[in-house]
Structures are given as C-alpha cells and as structure tokens.
Amino acid sequence: MNKIISKSLVALAGTSMFVVFALSAKVTLSKTVNTLELKTTPSQSLISQKPSASGDPLGNTRIKPAINNQPVELLPQALVQPKGVLLYCGNGTAVCSEGVSKIKAYYSALGASPVVETTSFPFALSQYRLIYVLAPTQLFNSDQIVALQKFVNRGGRLVVVGEYDGFWGEVGRDAGNSLLAQLGVPITFNADAVDSGCDTWFTANYSSHPLTSNLPAVGLEYAATSSLNLTGGAVKLLGTVTGDQPFAAVYRKRTRGEVVVVGDSNLFGDGCNPNNQQFWRTLFLLKYVLQ
C-alpha cells in the first residue's frame, strides 16, 4: 500500500581533566520564560569543558537554572561523546522505503558521527546518543530489548516511531506496544488514525517541556498519525490539530535516559518532505542529567 495517497510516508568527555576543543560554531543557551533557545553563531573560539560532578558517563555538565524544574544540558555536539545517530529500519518496517535521506543529511551537517541507517540490528550501541526505531512490524527479541535498555540506562535518547492504524495495522501496533512495555514505558499506540494528508497538518499544540521549548510557531508537519495513551509519568509533547490528541510523548527513565514515542513517521522521513529540523536538532542536542 502506498501511503502517499493518504499521507506521504516516511520511512521515516567525561575525563578526569579539562578538554579543550576548537570550534567553528558555538551553541549558546538563552532562557526566557520556559524557553530554551538554540543558536548557531559563527565563531573562532576555544571552549573549555569540565567533567560533570554528577558522574554522567556522557561527560555532560549541568547547566542551571533548570527549565520547567528539570535540569537541562545543552552542549555543542563537538564536546559530547558519543555523537552517533542510528535510524533503525529493521524488524519488518516498511516506512524507510520512501527514504530518510533528509534527516540523515541534517544530522551529518550538524556534526553527528556516525549517522547510520540499517535494517540489521547493531547490538553495539555505545557510539550512539540518539536512536530512532521506525515503525517495526515484528516483535523484538530479548537480546535486542537488553541492548536498548542498556542504551537508555546509560543516558541515550530512544525515539520509538509508530504509524496510523490503516497503514501499520494490528501487527505493527503490537510490535510497538510490546517494545514499549518491555522497556517499562507507560505509553501505548492507539488503534486509530487522526488527520490525513501531506502539506495539510501543521501542529503547534506544544506542551510545556524542554523538548518543545524552541519549536517553530508555524508548527511541525505530520500526516495521519495514531494517537497515544499516556499513563504513569509519561508527558505529552505534541497534540494533533484535530482534538489536540497526544501523538508525541516522552517518558524519562529513572536512569539518565529517556524514551520519546511518536505516532507518525512523517515527522522524520522524506515522504512529506517535512521541515521539522528544529525538533530533530533538539532531540540530538538536548541532554538531561540527574540531580
């Protein structure tokens, strides 16, 4: 089935000494009311970064004050290890068939390395800080679950992407919900389809959260999504245009990492050619550290 008819698819340190990096660009943090602003400005500068007293294995340093009462970390990508981004198109997914070239090129230009698209699950995940699991239709085995749990527990951000019911179906929804349950994430994909069509739906229904604090006023583009059911400590990020139903949410683990769940792959893939780079950027650069 070709999703373009109803929606164009997507396939969508810490060391013991100071480290000095020469950068051609710098990222600065400016705080307004509940706003995290990411800026890239030309510069020829040296930035010194001291290891975090918190012992964060990624070598992040806490920046205060917190936003929305959450400790927030935002660093130039050159200062943070690991720097890789993984777009996992395995476990039966079909959404990558229409391409993820735009998001891959964006992350490469941003400084992520490596940026990998693969259908084979790479059990060695230590080189990645951000992993996308794109609309799987097959259950994950225990070894895959353990690898993803370790990734999140050491501070990685995992983005689990689903699809609307008519495309993903019960098999896909079961695979996605099983993955989330085994990771201890209190979010599930619903069996529905909300809104439909490329170049039509731009949501600015943003909840107050660091991951949404610098998104464009015009909204993020999506096209036909499943809504999400949130329980426990899950937090809504994005609501649909119709009914403001949650279709993107986040659950922060008690460890250093977190899981973001999104009901539509078109936020990330080439199908609708979205210009959602600010969201992609924040998912890569924004880091949390525990108090």
ZAPAMAR-746912 format. One record per residue (C-alpha): x negated, y, z; residue in three letters. Coordinates in steps of 0.001 Angstrom, whole numbers, padded with zeros to 6 digits, always signed. Example, Ala and Ser with C-alpha at 12.3 -4.5 7.8 and 13.67 -1.06 7.14 Angstrom:
<atoms>
-012300-004500+007800ALA/-013670-001060+007140SER/
</atoms>
This chain:
<atoms>
+000000+000000+000000MET/-001400+003366-000888ASN/-000969+005892+001871LYS/-001403+008828-000491ILE/+002292+008513-001391ILE/+003491+009375+002137SER/+000199+010620+003527LYS/-003244+010615+002064SER/-005075+008129+004131LEU/-008272+008445+005885VAL/-010407+005936+006437ALA/-010792+007555+008130LEU/-034292+013717+027900ALA/-033818+012925+030749GLY/-037522+012506+031612THR/-039445+013495+034695SER/-040958+016603+033071MET/-039789+019679+031180PHE/-039194+019159+027496VAL/-039635+021967+025007VAL/-038063+021941+021588PHE/-038403+024392+018714ALA/-035021+025071+017217LEU/-033917+026880+014098SER/-030480+027321+015625ALA/-029162+027623+019116LYS/-025820+026806+020655VAL/-024557+029274+023217THR/-021797+028925+025715LEU/-019342+031733+026334SER/-016474+031379+028760LYS/-013265+033313+028513THR/-010025+032219+030098VAL/-010055+028432+029711ASN/-012086+028785+026506THR/-015265+027039+025507LEU/-016766+028781+022507GLU/-019290+027050+020305LEU/-021508+029402+018376LYS/-024356+028737+015995THR/-026708+031683+015549THR/-029960+031915+013601PRO/-032955+031958+015869SER/-036624+031154+016101GLN/-036825+030179+019730SER/-038139+027715+022229LEU/-035616+026173+024587ILE/-036790+024520+027784SER/-034525+021958+029356GLN/-034960+020440+032786LYS/-033684+016943+033560PRO/-030385+016785+035360SER/-030461+016352+039103ALA/-027402+014180+038683SER/-029497+011462+037077GLY/-027439+011435+033894ASP/-029034+008764+031643PRO/-028498+011028+028635LEU/-030671+013697+030235GLY/-027913+016289+030356ASN/-027993+019303+032634THR/-024853+020537+034359ARG/-023604+023936+033258ILE/-021386+025875+035660LYS/-018856+027256+036206PRO/-016627+024417+035217ALA/-013781+024813+032733ILE/-010364+023676+033916ASN/-012082+022452+037096ASN/-014150+019951+035107GLN/-017941+020028+034971PRO/-018840+020684+031356VAL/-022036+020068+029459GLU/-022767+021629+026084LEU/-026264+021388+024680LEU/-027924+021845+021304PRO/-027967+018426+019707GLN/-031771+018521+019412ALA/-032014+018481+023209LEU/-029860+015433+023777VAL/-030546+011753+023265GLN/-029030+009677+021821PRO/-027832+011601+018776LYS/-026183+008940+016623GLY/-022609+008737+015324VAL/-021020+005417+014370LEU/-017933+005116+012153LEU/-016817+001527+012664TYR/-014643+000260+009806CYS/-014588-003402+010800GLY/-012128-005759+012486ASN/-009878-005691+009446GLY/-009395-001966+008995THR/-008196-000644+005647ALA/-008380+003065+006342VAL/-012027+003522+005339CYS/-011222+002581+001749SER/-010288+006173+000907GLU/-013522+007482+002346GLY/-015143+009126+005356VAL/-017822+010970+003382SER/-016825+014439+004557LYS/-017158+013714+008267ILE/-020394+011797+007688LYS/-021922+014722+005808ALA/-020754+017118+008502TYR/-022378+015171+011326TYR/-025609+014774+009374SER/-025756+018535+008791ALA/-025025+019105+012484LEU/-028103+017099+013426GLY/-026656+013721+014338ALA/-029007+010839+013604SER/-028316+008188+012586PRO/-024849+008577+011067VAL/-023645+005085+010216VAL/-020531+003761+008508GLU/-020253-000012+008774THR/-017843-002935+008702THR/-020246-005096+010739SER/-020117-004526+014477PHE/-023562-003375+015685PRO/-023961-004719+019196PHE/-026963-002468+019862ALA/-025178+000829+020586LEU/-027851+002692+022561SER/-028672+005039+019662GLN/-025112+006444+019534TYR/-023431+009166+021579ARG/-020148+009086+019610LEU/-018358+006051+018168ILE/-015194+006006+016067TYR/-013170+002783+015850VAL/-010945+003327+012832LEU/-007531+001602+012867ALA/-008522-002054+013391PRO/-006105-004836+012477THR/-007959-007721+014140GLN/-008478-008321+017847LEU/-011896-007543+019314PHE/-013785-010471+020812ASN/-015225-010479+024308SER/-018759-009621+023170ASP/-017500-006564+021292GLN/-015482-005448+024322ILE/-018509-005776+026614VAL/-020662-003753+024211ALA/-018086-000959+024024LEU/-017619-000974+027801GLN/-021371-000562+028299LYS/-021414+002270+025757PHE/-018683+004178+027591VAL/-020137+003410+031022ASN/-023476+004942+030134ARG/-021822+008187+029044GLY/-020740+007697+025436GLY/-017548+009023+023872ARG/-015409+006395+022122LEU/-012674+007554+019726VAL/-010058+004868+019032VAL/-008021+005817+015973VAL/-004687+004287+015024GLY/-002064+004825+012334GLU/+001644+005245+011845TYR/+003815+002157+012101ASP/+004707+001756+008426GLY/+001055+001532+007437PHE/-000707-000010+010428TRP/+002147-002292+011453GLY/+002537-004556+014458GLU/-000732-006407+013825VAL/-002757-003212+013838GLY/-000900-001738+016795ARG/-001502-004935+018791ASP/-005215-004810+017962ALA/-005477-001181+019029GLY/-003460-001604+022206ASN/-005345-004777+023149SER/-008655-002932+022775LEU/-007471-000068+024967LEU/-006096-002416+027623ALA/-009326-004385+027840GLN/-011270-001138+028209LEU/-008983-000087+031053GLY/-007499+002863+029155VAL/-003865+003693+030158PRO/-002805+004784+026666ILE/-000830+002810+024075THR/+000175+003384+020463PHE/+003918+003521+019877ASN/+005736+001780+017010ALA/+006824+004922+015175ASP/+005919+007451+012503ALA/+006044+011170+013216VAL/+005749+013766+010416ASP/+004511+012816+006949SER/+002632+014326+004045GLY/-000744+015850+003288CYS/-001211+019637+003334ASP/+002018+019933+005335THR/+001402+019331+009022TRP/-000977+021569+010977PHE/-000591+021307+014705THR/-001638+023994+017144ALA/+000127+022214+020006ASN/-003037+022041+022067TYR/-003086+021057+025714SER/-005449+022849+028081SER/-008632+020782+028060HIS/-012313+021362+027203PRO/-011931+019225+024069LEU/-009251+021593+022728THR/-010547+024905+024048SER/-012070+026139+020786ASN/-009763+024721+018131LEU/-008501+026947+015289PRO/-005304+028935+015716ALA/-004104+027713+012310VAL/-004048+024179+013707GLY/-005550+020785+012891LEU/-004317+018930+009824GLU/-002780+015484+010103TYR/-000282+013442+008101ALA/+002016+010767+009529ALA/+000997+009599+012967THR/+002059+007220+015661SER/+002848+008871+018967SER/+001139+007782+022171LEU/+002406+006610+025532ASN/+000307+008004+028388LEU/+000134+006701+031945THR/-002328+006858+034802GLY/-004982+009533+034375GLY/-004594+009918+030610ALA/-004419+013529+029411VAL/-002635+014775+026298LYS/-004803+016698+023825LEU/-002629+017263+020738LEU/+001122+017255+020142GLY/+002965+016760+016879THR/+004689+019618+015095VAL/+007990+017768+015420THR/+008862+017426+019072GLY/+005359+018086+020450ASP/+004878+014353+020989GLN/+001375+013331+022114PRO/-000712+011864+019307PHE/-004174+012557+020665ALA/-005163+011959+024283ALA/-008200+011319+026427VAL/-008980+009132+029381TYR/-012122+009819+031324ARG/-013577+006724+032906LYS/-014796+006770+036480ARG/-018230+006351+034964THR/-019803+009019+032747ARG/-017977+008315+029514GLY/-014511+008739+028106GLU/-012147+007330+025516VAL/-010237+009549+023089VAL/-007191+007993+021377VAL/-005718+009427+018157VAL/-002608+008176+016322GLY/-003599+009313+012817ASP/-006803+008677+010893SER/-006162+011672+008628ASN/-007730+013936+011242LEU/-011079+012436+010266PHE/-011009+010958+006739GLY/-011133+012103+003140ASP/-007535+011207+002267GLY/-006013+014597+003055CYS/-009351+016429+002876ASN/-008847+017992+006318PRO/-010834+020950+007587ASN/-010962+019760+011161ASN/-014687+020306+011652GLN/-014341+022176+014942GLN/-012704+019151+016532PHE/-015372+016862+015073TRP/-018058+019213+016399ARG/-016661+019350+019920THR/-016339+015558+020090LEU/-020058+015342+019320PHE/-021463+018221+021375LEU/-019300+018431+024479LEU/-020617+016279+027309LYS/-019394+015633+030820TYR/-021425+014832+033896VAL/-020133+013692+037248LEU/-020145+015958+040291GLN/
</atoms>
